[in-house]
Amino acid sequence: MLITDINEEKAQAYILGVIMALLGINIFPDTKVSEAQLDCAKELARHYVESEIDKAIFDTSQREILKQQWREWADKAGNGFKQTLKANHRLY
């Protein structure tokens, strides 16, 4: 994978986080969330995805690579989500 591909994936993850935050803002116009709540949701998702990766038919090194890629994607998407909520005064 090329560095430009990695940067493009990270940008796409960030943009997806922004889009999901904007969607949530429009669906739930009066709702605010805390950073702790978002971190908790991300942690639960991380555990779920990593357990699914562990069930996959890959060798250990491939599983670890997939987990690391997932963590990086989730961090970028989460950053886009949080920054959008902050900019719209929906994060406390």
BELQUI-V362895 format. One line per field, one symbol per residue. burial: b if it has 16 or more other C-alpha atoms within 10 Angstrom, else e. A space follows every 50 residues. Layout:
burial->???
This chain:
burial->eeeeeeeebbbbbbbbbbbbbbeebeeeeeeeeeeeeeeeebeeebeebb eebbeeeeeeeebeebbeebbebbbbbbbbbbbbbeeeebbe
